[in-house]
Amino acid sequence: MGGDRAPDEIVDGVCRAARSLDCTMLLVGDEAALRAILSRHDAPRNIDVVHAAERVAMGENPVAAVRRGAATSMGKVIDLVRDGSAEAAFSAGNSGAFLALATIRLRPLPGVARAAFATAWPARHGPMLLLDAGANVDCKPEWIEQFAIMGSAYSRAVLGVADPKVGLLSIGEEEGKGNALVDASTPLLARAPIRFIGNVEGGDLLLGGVDVVVCDGFVGNVALKLAEGTGEYMFDALRRATTASLGARIGAMFLRRSLRELRARMDYREYGGAPLLGVRGVCLVGHGRTDARAVESACAAALRAVKQDLVATIGRAIASDPRPEAPA
């Protein structure tokens, strides 16, 4: 029930996913409203509806959402995963409330200090995973190390990268070029059970040969929103340029297929949602503008995570950390 285009686009996306994925889909929210939309989509048989009378508003305080708990569709979704009635949760609603509900009701994995949002980007050499993308604005070096371990596990299990290369986002590639958090995180990452390649710069997020980039949630969220805005600006400018004159329109006709392929490659909807790594359940949160295509992609990503036993994989990766104690 959450998101700028909910519930219609969410239901549409779930119907698409239900037709292509071998699993049962649960729609959680106002049952009457959801069934009315389903009736217009010739819904597949592998979709069930779970009633939850209330919804979490996009601007609602996360504390208030936690207090209302399972009375809300978001809280109910989390509880279904906690109780074993579902194996993965997705929401396009209030990300702060989703983070709070998942952390409190599912609880972090043993040894995990903070859960983190990870976002997959369409980079030059394949998908690149950035975390934290906004769950933790201020971070400790030990958390950055854990983000790297969890991100590496996700990249391997869900994105199919055999040996992910992990970089630390900074203002220069040279060691020692960064702020206090970067300096303190570097030695921890160097001895962590990951393939750490050192510092990377902002340009490497899309152009470099790195598979996982870690940073604090403040920097990560700014980078994410900048990339989204840049992509929208670029395609808008390209559209204007290819319709500015008759010659441009003729040229665009010959480039139509290439431009369509480029747009598909750069489309965030291909990855669907940002996984919340570090909790005892597969959880993904979508962009507020999530549409049916993004929902379909998120459902596919969630199913891959379940089949690859992502939660247990992350748990083992954290347990393999040579640090003697879990950070506080």
C-alpha positions, 0 to 999 in steps of 0.5 A, spaced: 500 500 500 506 504 500 509 508 494 507 514 490 503 509 485 500 504 490 496 500 490 495 499 482 502 499 480 504 494 485 498 490 484 500 490 476 507 488 478 506 482 482 501 480 477 507 480 472 511 477 477 506 471 478 506 469 471 513 468 470 516 466 477 515 459 480 512 462 487 506 464 491 505 472 491 502 475 497 499 482 497 498 485 503 493 491 505 486 493 504 483 487 501 477 490 498 481 495 494 486 489 492 481 484 490 478 490 486 484 491 482 486 484 481 479 483 478 481 488 472 488 484 471 485 477 470 490 475 476 494 468 476 492 463 481 498 464 485 496 470 488 493 471 495 491 477 499 492 478 506 488 483 509 491 489 513 487 495 515 492 501 516 497 503 511 504 507 513 504 514 510 510 516 506 512 521 511 510 518 517 515 518 523 518 511 523 517 510 531 509 511 530 509 506 524 513 501 529 508 503 535 502 501 530 506 494 528 502 489 524 496 493 524 499 496 518 500 493 511 508 494 512 508 491 519 504 485 517 509 484 511 515 484 516 511 479 521 509 474 515 517 473 514 518 473 521 513 468 522 515 463 516 509 465 512 513 468 507 520 468 505 521 475 503 518 482 503 518 488 499 515 495 500 515 501 496 513 505 502 516 509 507 524 506 507 525 509 514 519 505 517 521 499 513 528 499 516 525 500 523 520 495 523 525 490 519 530 491 524 526 491 531 521 485 528 526 481 525 532 483 529 539 483 526 543 477 524 548 475 530 554 479 530 551 484 525 551 491 528 547 495 523 543 493 517 544 497 511 541 498 504 544 496 498 543 499 491 545 495 485 547 500 479 548 499 472 555 500 471 560 499 465 562 492 467 556 490 470 552 491 476 555 495 482 553 494 489 553 501 493 552 500 501 550 504 505 545 507 501 541 511 507 540 507 513 546 509 517 547 517 516 553 516 521 557 510 521 563 507 525 569 504 521 567 497 524 560 498 521 563 499 514 567 493 514 561 489 515 557 493 510 563 490 505 562 483 508 555 483 507 555 487 500 560 482 497 556 476 499 550 479 496 554 481 490 556 473 489 549 470 491 544 474 487 548 478 482 552 472 480 559 476 481 564 470 482 569 474 486 567 481 488 572 487 488 570 491 494 572 499 494 572 504 499 569 511 497 573 516 498 576 523 494 582 519 492 585 513 490 591 513 494 591 510 501 590 516 506 586 520 502 580 521 505 576 523 512 577 520 519 572 514 517 576 512 511 582 512 514 580 508 520 576 503 515 582 502 511 585 497 515 579 493 517 577 492 510 584 490 508 584 484 513 576 482 512 574 476 508 573 480 502 577 482 496 579 489 498 582 493 492 582 500 496 579 507 495 575 508 489 573 515 487 566 517 485 567 516 477 568 509 479 561 508 481 559 507 474 566 507 470 571 503 474 572 496 475 569 495 482 563 490 484 561 493 491 563 500 494 562 502 501 561 508 505 557 511 510 549 512 509 549 520 508 555 519 502 551 513 499 544 516 499 547 523 496 551 519 491 545 515 489 540 521 488 545 524 484 546 518 479 538 518 479 538 525 477 544 525 472 540 519 468 534 523 468 537 529 465 541 525 460 535 522 457 531 528 457 537 532 454 538 526 449 530 526 447 530 534 446 536 533 442 533 528 437 527 532 436 530 539 435 530 539 427 528 534 422 535 532 421 535 530 428 529 526 428 531 522 421 538 521 425 534 518 431 530 513 427 536 510 425 539 510 432 532 508 435 534 501 437 541 503 440 537 508 444 532 503 447 537 498 449 541 504 452 535 506 456 534 499 458 541 498 461 541 504 465 534 503 468 534 502 475 527 498 474 531 492 472 534 491 479 527 493 482 529 494 489 534 495 495 536 489 499 536 491 507 542 487 508 544 484 516 537 482 518 534 475 519 530 475 513 530 477 505 527 484 505 527 489 499 525 496 499 523 500 492 523 507 490 517 511 492 516 512 484 516 504 483 512 502 478 510 495 475 516 493 472 520 495 478 516 491 482 516 485 477 524 486 478 524 486 485 520 480 486 525 476 481 531 479 486 527 477 492 526 470 489 534 469 487 536 471 494 531 466 497 534 460 493 541 462 494 539 462 502 542 469 502 541 470 509 545 464 511 550 466 506 551 473 510 551 470 517 556 465 515 560 471 512 560 475 518 562 469 522 568 468 518 570 475 520 577 475 524 575 480 529 575 477 535 568 481 537 562 484 534 562 491 534 557 495 538 
